[in-house]
Amino acid sequence: MDRRTPITSGRRYTWLPALALAAVAVAGCSSSGGGSTAASAPPSTAGTATTPGTAPTPAAPPSATPTPTPTPTPTPAAATTPADTGKRPADACTLLTSLQVIAAVGTAGPFNGTHFSPVDGKPVWGCTWGSRQSYADIRETSPNVLAGLRTNPEFTLTPLPGVGQEAYLVQRKDGLRPEVFFVSGGHVYSVEVVKDRGPNDDANAPAEAAAASGLALALSKLV
């Protein structure tokens, strides 16, 4: 007989009565045990089931060292510079040393600084280094003085580029008594160099003009 032949329809359900009797017998044994089967049932694990044979992945432990919060760097306030820095010293005699005056005048020193006498009871900012015979000086003057020289036909004004805000070498028509006027920091200054105030003074005018121009250039950077 071929074992692969399907069971005929007449014999397909002959085993069902026997199976039902076996199920009734098992149920009777369970009820007579006082609910032991229900007591031994494992607790519900709904919602916690894991894949068989795979251990649950433990949660990562918290970091032992917390990440520091970066501290913002303060932005420095913008520096402001006033239009007039007031850089000139209160005492004009501190501007030059004796050696600097010797180099400008071209005669032996020492050249000690002295202040101008007050004019109309008001102090004059400035200083004279030397004596009545040979000296160099700087002093603040009125803007009206420079304005008057511009229109005075007895004087010639030669611009000096690079000295203060504006500057002029002022000389008489004959070229004598040179003097430099320059503007710096809103003030007007005059600078004069005299090599030898004597009978031969006229011959020194070109050298005095050059010395006053060079000295004015240096002083304009200090006031």
C-alpha angles and dihedrals in degrees: 000000000000110000092203091067109114120244113265120246092245093062101034097097103035091106097055098085091054092049093051092052090052092052092052091051093052092049091052092054092051095052094047091056093074095247095304091144093056092046093053094048111115118248118266114274095188112157094014101072116134131195109276112259094015120107115221115258109247118231115260111261116245116267112268093215115049116222108256118239110239113245113229115241112238115240112233116238115257112260117239126207119201118229092244108044093185090224097158114102121247089237112055092196089073091067098081137032125219091254092054091051091048089054092049098044096038096220133100120277163151095205113194121190123244130180128241120254115254117269116221088348093304122115118245118223106227147077140231120212116200136010137302089273100050125012150131125219145178126196139164114250138182121277086230090067092059091043090053093050091054091061098036110104091203092072136056121214120207116190117236110206117213097024110116118304091317133348140182136194103225119202137164117252089262090054095247132129097026118199133174123223119192138170122226132160092356093305132107118224136185124210124194134179123193118187098186124352095206143102093299095046094116091066091059095058098099092048091045091051091052092046093049091049093051093045091049090053091054095043094047088066092055102049 
